[in-house]
Amino acid sequence: MIKEIKYLIFIIIILLFVFFTSRYYFSDINKKNSYRSLNNITQKINLHVKNLPLLENDTKNIIEYIDEKSSKKKKNYYFWELIDKNE
């Protein structure tokens, strides 16, 4: 009998927790506060973006292109031939 009452109390406590949590989460007050918070974060980001320094581009002419025709001819290796030679 005591065991059943204990389980009943646990279930009631869990259900109350879920009920009050969802009630607060879906309330208008929480929605307003979350919107205000998001709005404040957006304003802070925009303020910091305006104060960012602009860096000069120093990556011009960094890449050197090499013609493939001017390179030496490469020997073509075949996988099976390499295995046969090693044995």
Backbone atoms as SQL, in Angstrom:
CREATE TABLE atoms (id INTEGER PRIMARY KEY, chain TEXT, resi INTEGER, resn TEXT, atom TEXT, x REAL, y REAL, z REAL);
INSERT INTO atoms VALUES
  (1, 'A', 1, 'MET', 'N', 0.826, -1.194, 0.000),
  (2, 'A', 1, 'MET', 'CA', 0.000, 0.000, 0.000),
  (3, 'A', 1, 'MET', 'C', 0.869, 1.257, 0.000),
  (4, 'A', 2, 'ILE', 'N', 1.880, 1.263, 0.803),
  (5, 'A', 2, 'ILE', 'CA', 2.767, 2.433, 0.882),
  (6, 'A', 2, 'ILE', 'C', 3.537, 2.596, -0.427),
  (7, 'A', 3, 'LYS', 'N', 3.891, 1.503, -1.028),
  (8, 'A', 3, 'LYS', 'CA', 4.616, 1.535, -2.288),
  (9, 'A', 3, 'LYS', 'C', 3.766, 2.188, -3.390),
  (10, 'A', 4, 'GLU', 'N', 2.495, 1.873, -3.455),
  (11, 'A', 4, 'GLU', 'CA', 1.604, 2.456, -4.458),
  (12, 'A', 4, 'GLU', 'C', 1.415, 3.947, -4.212),
  (13, 'A', 5, 'ILE', 'N', 1.323, 4.347, -2.967),
  (14, 'A', 5, 'ILE', 'CA', 1.171, 5.770, -2.635),
  (15, 'A', 5, 'ILE', 'C', 2.434, 6.530, -3.022),
  (16, 'A', 6, 'LYS', 'N', 3.569, 5.921, -2.779),
  (17, 'A', 6, 'LYS', 'CA', 4.839, 6.543, -3.142),
  (18, 'A', 6, 'LYS', 'C', 4.913, 6.760, -4.655),
  (19, 'A', 7, 'TYR', 'N', 4.542, 5.749, -5.442),
  (20, 'A', 7, 'TYR', 'CA', 4.547, 5.885, -6.890),
  (21, 'A', 7, 'TYR', 'C', 3.550, 6.937, -7.364),
  (22, 'A', 8, 'LEU', 'N', 2.419, 6.994, -6.733),
  (23, 'A', 8, 'LEU', 'CA', 1.412, 7.990, -7.076),
  (24, 'A', 8, 'LEU', 'C', 1.948, 9.405, -6.813),
  (25, 'A', 9, 'ILE', 'N', 2.611, 9.597, -5.716),
  (26, 'A', 9, 'ILE', 'CA', 3.187, 10.909, -5.391),
  (27, 'A', 9, 'ILE', 'C', 4.267, 11.270, -6.408),
  (28, 'A', 10, 'PHE', 'N', 5.110, 10.310, -6.802),
  (29, 'A', 10, 'PHE', 'CA', 6.140, 10.568, -7.806),
  (30, 'A', 10, 'PHE', 'C', 5.512, 10.990, -9.142),
  (31, 'A', 11, 'ILE', 'N', 4.483, 10.308, -9.531),
  (32, 'A', 11, 'ILE', 'CA', 3.817, 10.627, -10.798),
  (33, 'A', 11, 'ILE', 'C', 3.177, 12.005, -10.731),
  (34, 'A', 12, 'ILE', 'N', 2.566, 12.327, -9.623),
  (35, 'A', 12, 'ILE', 'CA', 1.946, 13.644, -9.457),
  (36, 'A', 12, 'ILE', 'C', 3.009, 14.736, -9.507),
  (37, 'A', 13, 'ILE', 'N', 4.127, 14.526, -8.858),
  (38, 'A', 13, 'ILE', 'CA', 5.205, 15.522, -8.863),
  (39, 'A', 13, 'ILE', 'C', 5.759, 15.717, -10.278),
  (40, 'A', 14, 'ILE', 'N', 5.957, 14.644, -10.996),
  (41, 'A', 14, 'ILE', 'CA', 6.461, 14.743, -12.378),
  (42, 'A', 14, 'ILE', 'C', 5.465, 15.472, -13.266),
  (43, 'A', 15, 'LEU', 'N', 4.198, 15.147, -13.145),
  (44, 'A', 15, 'LEU', 'CA', 3.176, 15.818, -13.950),
  (45, 'A', 15, 'LEU', 'C', 3.075, 17.300, -13.616),
  (46, 'A', 16, 'LEU', 'N', 3.167, 17.637, -12.349),
  (47, 'A', 16, 'LEU', 'CA', 3.148, 19.054, -11.958),
  (48, 'A', 16, 'LEU', 'C', 4.365, 19.804, -12.516),
  (49, 'A', 17, 'PHE', 'N', 5.503, 19.162, -12.460),
  (50, 'A', 17, 'PHE', 'CA', 6.704, 19.775, -13.014),
  (51, 'A', 17, 'PHE', 'C', 6.544, 20.057, -14.504),
  (52, 'A', 18, 'VAL', 'N', 6.070, 19.087, -15.242),
  (53, 'A', 18, 'VAL', 'CA', 5.862, 19.258, -16.679),
  (54, 'A', 18, 'VAL', 'C', 4.814, 20.337, -16.941),
  (55, 'A', 19, 'PHE', 'N', 3.754, 20.340, -16.186),
  (56, 'A', 19, 'PHE', 'CA', 2.690, 21.330, -16.368),
  (57, 'A', 19, 'PHE', 'C', 3.200, 22.750, -16.136),
  (58, 'A', 20, 'PHE', 'N', 3.874, 22.980, -15.017),
  (59, 'A', 20, 'PHE', 'CA', 4.344, 24.330, -14.703),
  (60, 'A', 20, 'PHE', 'C', 5.478, 24.781, -15.626),
  (61, 'A', 21, 'THR', 'N', 6.300, 23.864, -16.036),
  (62, 'A', 21, 'THR', 'CA', 7.369, 24.212, -16.966),
  (63, 'A', 21, 'THR', 'C', 6.799, 24.627, -18.314),
  (64, 'A', 22, 'SER', 'N', 5.877, 23.856, -18.833),
  (65, 'A', 22, 'SER', 'CA', 5.271, 24.212, -20.118),
  (66, 'A', 22, 'SER', 'C', 4.434, 25.481, -20.012),
  (67, 'A', 23, 'ARG', 'N', 3.790, 25.666, -18.901),
  (68, 'A', 23, 'ARG', 'CA', 2.990, 26.884, -18.696),
  (69, 'A', 23, 'ARG', 'C', 3.877, 28.123, -18.744),
  (70, 'A', 24, 'TYR', 'N', 5.030, 28.051, -18.075),
  (71, 'A', 24, 'TYR', 'CA', 5.938, 29.198, -18.105),
  (72, 'A', 24, 'TYR', 'C', 6.554, 29.381, -19.484),
  (73, 'A', 25, 'TYR', 'N', 6.951, 28.290, -20.111),
  (74, 'A', 25, 'TYR', 'CA', 7.611, 28.362, -21.402),
  (75, 'A', 25, 'TYR', 'C', 6.706, 28.987, -22.465),
  (76, 'A', 26, 'PHE', 'N', 5.432, 28.671, -22.449),
  (77, 'A', 26, 'PHE', 'CA', 4.512, 29.185, -23.454),
  (78, 'A', 26, 'PHE', 'C', 3.805, 30.463, -23.020),
  (79, 'A', 27, 'SER', 'N', 4.200, 31.047, -21.915),
  (80, 'A', 27, 'SER', 'CA', 3.551, 32.270, -21.440),
  (81, 'A', 27, 'SER', 'C', 4.000, 33.470, -22.270),
  (82, 'A', 28, 'ASP', 'N', 3.195, 34.508, -22.247),
  (83, 'A', 28, 'ASP', 'CA', 3.508, 35.731, -22.988),
  (84, 'A', 28, 'ASP', 'C', 4.709, 36.456, -22.379),
  (85, 'A', 29, 'ILE', 'N', 4.860, 36.385, -21.102),
  (86, 'A', 29, 'ILE', 'CA', 5.979, 37.055, -20.444),
  (87, 'A', 29, 'ILE', 'C', 7.308, 36.457, -20.919),
  (88, 'A', 30, 'ASN', 'N', 7.372, 35.171, -20.983),
  (89, 'A', 30, 'ASN', 'CA', 8.604, 34.527, -21.454),
  (90, 'A', 30, 'ASN', 'C', 8.861, 34.855, -22.924),
  (91, 'A', 31, 'LYS', 'N', 7.844, 34.892, -23.739),
  (92, 'A', 31, 'LYS', 'CA', 8.018, 35.227, -25.148),
  (93, 'A', 31, 'LYS', 'C', 8.535, 36.649, -25.312),
  (94, 'A', 32, 'LYS', 'N', 8.001, 37.581, -24.530),
  (95, 'A', 32, 'LYS', 'CA', 8.465, 38.965, -24.589),
  (96, 'A', 32, 'LYS', 'C', 9.916, 39.081, -24.148),
  (97, 'A', 33, 'ASN', 'N', 10.256, 38.409, -23.058),
  (98, 'A', 33, 'ASN', 'CA', 11.631, 38.478, -22.559),
  (99, 'A', 33, 'ASN', 'C', 12.623, 37.866, -23.549),
  (100, 'A', 34, 'SER', 'N', 12.256, 36.768, -24.151),
  (101, 'A', 34, 'SER', 'CA', 13.160, 36.140, -25.116),
  (102, 'A', 34, 'SER', 'C', 13.317, 37.020, -26.358),
  (103, 'A', 35, 'TYR', 'N', 12.233, 37.652, -26.803),
  (104, 'A', 35, 'TYR', 'CA', 12.319, 38.551, -27.955),
  (105, 'A', 35, 'TYR', 'C', 13.196, 39.750, -27.629),
  (106, 'A', 36, 'ARG', 'N', 13.035, 40.325, -26.459),
  (107, 'A', 36, 'ARG', 'CA', 13.857, 41.465, -26.052),
  (108, 'A', 36, 'ARG', 'C', 15.326, 41.075, -25.979),
  (109, 'A', 37, 'SER', 'N', 15.591, 39.920, -25.463),
  (110, 'A', 37, 'SER', 'CA', 16.970, 39.453, -25.364),
  (111, 'A', 37, 'SER', 'C', 17.583, 39.293, -26.752),
  (112, 'A', 38, 'LEU', 'N', 16.852, 38.667, -27.666),
  (113, 'A', 38, 'LEU', 'CA', 17.349, 38.497, -29.029),
  (114, 'A', 38, 'LEU', 'C', 17.548, 39.840, -29.718),
  (115, 'A', 39, 'ASN', 'N', 16.655, 40.765, -29.457),
  (116, 'A', 39, 'ASN', 'CA', 16.760, 42.092, -30.050),
  (117, 'A', 39, 'ASN', 'C', 17.994, 42.812, -29.514),
  (118, 'A', 40, 'ASN', 'N', 18.261, 42.712, -28.232),
  (119, 'A', 40, 'ASN', 'CA', 19.439, 43.345, -27.642),
  (120, 'A', 40, 'ASN', 'C', 20.725, 42.748, -28.200),
  (121, 'A', 41, 'ILE', 'N', 20.741, 41.445, -28.375),
  (122, 'A', 41, 'ILE', 'CA', 21.929, 40.793, -28.936),
  (123, 'A', 41, 'ILE', 'C', 22.172, 41.279, -30.361),
  (124, 'A', 42, 'THR', 'N', 21.122, 41.405, -31.140),
  (125, 'A', 42, 'THR', 'CA', 21.246, 41.878, -32.514),
  (126, 'A', 42, 'THR', 'C', 21.779, 43.304, -32.549),
  (127, 'A', 43, 'GLN', 'N', 21.297, 44.148, -31.665),
  (128, 'A', 43, 'GLN', 'CA', 21.782, 45.531, -31.605),
  (129, 'A', 43, 'GLN', 'C', 23.260, 45.581, -31.215),
  (130, 'A', 44, 'LYS', 'N', 23.671, 44.751, -30.276),
  (131, 'A', 44, 'LYS', 'CA', 25.077, 44.723, -29.866),
  (132, 'A', 44, 'LYS', 'C', 25.966, 44.243, -31.008),
  (133, 'A', 45, 'ILE', 'N', 25.506, 43.252, -31.731),
  (134, 'A', 45, 'ILE', 'CA', 26.289, 42.748, -32.865),
  (135, 'A', 45, 'ILE', 'C', 26.439, 43.833, -33.917),
  (136, 'A', 46, 'ASN', 'N', 25.368, 44.525, -34.222),
  (137, 'A', 46, 'ASN', 'CA', 25.431, 45.593, -35.222),
  (138, 'A', 46, 'ASN', 'C', 26.356, 46.715, -34.781),
  (139, 'A', 47, 'LEU', 'N', 26.366, 47.026, -33.501),
  (140, 'A', 47, 'LEU', 'CA', 27.249, 48.067, -32.980),
  (141, 'A', 47, 'LEU', 'C', 28.712, 47.650, -33.120),
  (142, 'A', 48, 'HIS', 'N', 29.021, 46.413, -32.818),
  (143, 'A', 48, 'HIS', 'CA', 30.407, 45.942, -32.917),
  (144, 'A', 48, 'HIS', 'C', 30.853, 45.789, -34.368),
  (145, 'A', 49, 'VAL', 'N', 29.943, 45.476, -35.255),
  (146, 'A', 49, 'VAL', 'CA', 30.292, 45.331, -36.667),
  (147, 'A', 49, 'VAL', 'C', 30.714, 46.674, -37.238),
  (148, 'A', 50, 'LYS', 'N', 30.090, 47.736, -36.805),
  (149, 'A', 50, 'LYS', 'CA', 30.448, 49.072, -37.292),
  (150, 'A', 50, 'LYS', 'C', 31.846, 49.477, -36.849),
  (151, 'A', 51, 'ASN', 'N', 32.313, 48.966, -35.729),
  (152, 'A', 51, 'ASN', 'CA', 33.617, 49.347, -35.186),
  (153, 'A', 51, 'ASN', 'C', 34.758, 48.422, -35.610),
  (154, 'A', 52, 'LEU', 'N', 34.497, 47.465, -36.447),
  (155, 'A', 52, 'LEU', 'CA', 35.548, 46.555, -36.896),
  (156, 'A', 52, 'LEU', 'C', 36.492, 47.263, -37.865),
  (157, 'A', 53, 'PRO', 'N', 37.783, 47.057, -37.707),
  (158, 'A', 53, 'PRO', 'CA', 38.720, 47.673, -38.653),
  (159, 'A', 53, 'PRO', 'C', 38.738, 46.905, -39.975),
  (160, 'A', 54, 'LEU', 'N', 39.006, 47.630, -41.034),
  (161, 'A', 54, 'LEU', 'CA', 39.065, 47.027, -42.358),
  (162, 'A', 54, 'LEU', 'C', 40.528, 46.786, -42.716),
  (163, 'A', 55, 'LEU', 'N', 40.878, 45.550, -42.993),
  (164, 'A', 55, 'LEU', 'CA', 42.255, 45.194, -43.300),
  (165, 'A', 55, 'LEU', 'C', 42.487, 45.219, -44.801),
  (166, 'A', 56, 'GLU', 'N', 43.720, 45.583, -45.171),
  (167, 'A', 56, 'GLU', 'CA', 44.068, 45.624, -46.588),
  (168, 'A', 56, 'GLU', 'C', 44.321, 44.213, -47.114),
  (169, 'A', 57, 'ASN', 'N', 44.094, 44.047, -48.377),
  (170, 'A', 57, 'ASN', 'CA', 44.323, 42.768, -49.016),
  (171, 'A', 57, 'ASN', 'C', 45.808, 42.633, -49.349),
  (172, 'A', 58, 'ASP', 'N', 46.491, 41.663, -48.757),
  (173, 'A', 58, 'ASP', 'CA', 47.907, 41.462, -49.024),
  (174, 'A', 58, 'ASP', 'C', 48.180, 40.117, -49.696),
  (175, 'A', 59, 'THR', 'N', 47.206, 39.576, -50.357),
  (176, 'A', 59, 'THR', 'CA', 47.355, 38.261, -50.980),
  (177, 'A', 59, 'THR', 'C', 47.407, 38.333, -52.508),
  (178, 'A', 60, 'LYS', 'N', 47.660, 39.485, -53.055),
  (179, 'A', 60, 'LYS', 'CA', 47.735, 39.600, -54.511),
  (180, 'A', 60, 'LYS', 'C', 49.032, 38.981, -55.013),
  (181, 'A', 61, 'ASN', 'N', 48.945, 38.282, -56.115),
  (182, 'A', 61, 'ASN', 'CA', 50.087, 37.652, -56.787),
  (183, 'A', 61, 'ASN', 'C', 50.849, 36.692, -55.871),
  (184, 'A', 62, 'ILE', 'N', 50.161, 35.981, -55.054),
  (185, 'A', 62, 'ILE', 'CA', 50.780, 35.003, -54.171),
  (186, 'A', 62, 'ILE', 'C', 50.964, 33.661, -54.889),
  (187, 'A', 63, 'ILE', 'N', 50.025, 33.295, -55.700),
  (188, 'A', 63, 'ILE', 'CA', 50.048, 31.994, -56.361),
  (189, 'A', 63, 'ILE', 'C', 50.908, 32.074, -57.617),
  (190, 'A', 64, 'GLU', 'N', 51.820, 31.131, -57.735),
  (191, 'A', 64, 'GLU', 'CA', 52.635, 31.038, -58.938),
  (192, 'A', 64, 'GLU', 'C', 52.143, 29.860, -59.762),
  (193, 'A', 65, 'TYR', 'N', 51.795, 30.138, -61.000),
  (194, 'A', 65, 'TYR', 'CA', 51.293, 29.083, -61.861),
  (195, 'A', 65, 'TYR', 'C', 52.452, 28.467, -62.636),
  (196, 'A', 66, 'ILE', 'N', 52.463, 27.151, -62.738),
  (197, 'A', 66, 'ILE', 'CA', 53.519, 26.435, -63.447),
  (198, 'A', 66, 'ILE', 'C', 52.890, 25.713, -64.626),
  (199, 'A', 67, 'ASP', 'N', 53.522, 25.854, -65.764),
  (200, 'A', 67, 'ASP', 'CA', 53.028, 25.158, -66.949),
  (201, 'A', 67, 'ASP', 'C', 53.367, 23.685, -66.853),
  (202, 'A', 68, 'GLU', 'N', 52.435, 22.852, -67.194),
  (203, 'A', 68, 'GLU', 'CA', 52.667, 21.414, -67.150),
  (204, 'A', 68, 'GLU', 'C', 53.584, 20.971, -68.294),
  (205, 'A', 69, 'LYS', 'N', 53.598, 21.697, -69.373),
  (206, 'A', 69, 'LYS', 'CA', 54.406, 21.318, -70.529),
  (207, 'A', 69, 'LYS', 'C', 55.897, 21.461, -70.222),
  (208, 'A', 70, 'SER', 'N', 56.236, 22.425, -69.416),
  (209, 'A', 70, 'SER', 'CA', 57.648, 22.652, -69.132),
  (210, 'A', 70, 'SER', 'C', 58.218, 21.667, -68.118),
  (211, 'A', 71, 'SER', 'N', 57.337, 20.969, -67.406),
  (212, 'A', 71, 'SER', 'CA', 57.821, 19.999, -66.424),
  (213, 'A', 71, 'SER', 'C', 58.351, 18.747, -67.119),
  (214, 'A', 72, 'LYS', 'N', 59.206, 18.014, -66.431),
  (215, 'A', 72, 'LYS', 'CA', 59.775, 16.800, -66.995),
  (216, 'A', 72, 'LYS', 'C', 58.697, 15.734, -67.145),
  (217, 'A', 73, 'LYS', 'N', 58.966, 14.841, -68.083),
  (218, 'A', 73, 'LYS', 'CA', 58.013, 13.757, -68.275),
  (219, 'A', 73, 'LYS', 'C', 58.100, 12.800, -67.099),
  (220, 'A', 74, 'LYS', 'N', 56.980, 12.380, -66.636),
  (221, 'A', 74, 'LYS', 'CA', 56.925, 11.465, -65.510),
  (222, 'A', 74, 'LYS', 'C', 56.711, 10.057, -66.022),
  (223, 'A', 75, 'LYS', 'N', 57.343, 9.150, -65.336),
  (224, 'A', 75, 'LYS', 'CA', 57.187, 7.761, -65.701),
  (225, 'A', 75, 'LYS', 'C', 55.859, 7.247, -65.152),
  (226, 'A', 76, 'ASN', 'N', 55.133, 6.542, -65.978),
  (227, 'A', 76, 'ASN', 'CA', 53.864, 5.981, -65.539),
  (228, 'A', 76, 'ASN', 'C', 54.119, 4.657, -64.826),
  (229, 'A', 77, 'TYR', 'N', 53.637, 4.571, -63.616),
  (230, 'A', 77, 'TYR', 'CA', 53.781, 3.344, -62.843),
  (231, 'A', 77, 'TYR', 'C', 52.453, 2.601, -62.838),
  (232, 'A', 78, 'TYR', 'N', 52.572, 1.317, -62.950),
  (233, 'A', 78, 'TYR', 'CA', 51.394, 0.482, -62.883),
  (234, 'A', 78, 'TYR', 'C', 51.455, -0.321, -61.592),
  (235, 'A', 79, 'PHE', 'N', 50.389, -0.360, -60.924),
  (236, 'A', 79, 'PHE', 'CA', 50.345, -0.963, -59.597),
  (237, 'A', 79, 'PHE', 'C', 50.801, -2.414, -59.594),
  (238, 'A', 80, 'TRP', 'N', 50.288, -3.196, -60.513),
  (239, 'A', 80, 'TRP', 'CA', 50.620, -4.622, -60.524),
  (240, 'A', 80, 'TRP', 'C', 52.093, -4.853, -60.878),
  (241, 'A', 81, 'GLU', 'N', 52.640, -4.034, -61.718),
  (242, 'A', 81, 'GLU', 'CA', 54.054, -4.172, -62.055),
  (243, 'A', 81, 'GLU', 'C', 54.933, -3.868, -60.852),
  (244, 'A', 82, 'LEU', 'N', 54.567, -2.912, -60.066),
  (245, 'A', 82, 'LEU', 'CA', 55.324, -2.586, -58.847),
  (246, 'A', 82, 'LEU', 'C', 55.311, -3.736, -57.865),
  (247, 'A', 83, 'ILE', 'N', 54.189, -4.406, -57.746),
  (248, 'A', 83, 'ILE', 'CA', 54.098, -5.544, -56.842),
  (249, 'A', 83, 'ILE', 'C', 54.979, -6.690, -57.349),
  (250, 'A', 84, 'ASP', 'N', 54.957, -6.936, -58.634),
  (251, 'A', 84, 'ASP', 'CA', 55.762, -8.017, -59.206),
  (252, 'A', 84, 'ASP', 'C', 57.251, -7.752, -59.031),
  (253, 'A', 85, 'LYS', 'N', 57.684, -6.531, -59.151),
  (254, 'A', 85, 'LYS', 'CA', 59.089, -6.195, -59.028),
  (255, 'A', 85, 'LYS', 'C', 59.579, -6.353, -57.599),
  (256, 'A', 86, 'ASN', 'N', 58.738, -6.129, -56.634),
  (257, 'A', 86, 'ASN', 'CA', 59.147, -6.218, -55.231),
  (258, 'A', 86, 'ASN', 'C', 59.286, -7.658, -54.760),
  (259, 'A', 87, 'GLU', 'N', 58.735, -8.590, -55.443),
  (260, 'A', 87, 'GLU', 'CA', 58.795, -9.986, -55.000),
  (261, 'A', 87, 'GLU', 'C', 60.028, -10.601, -55.412);
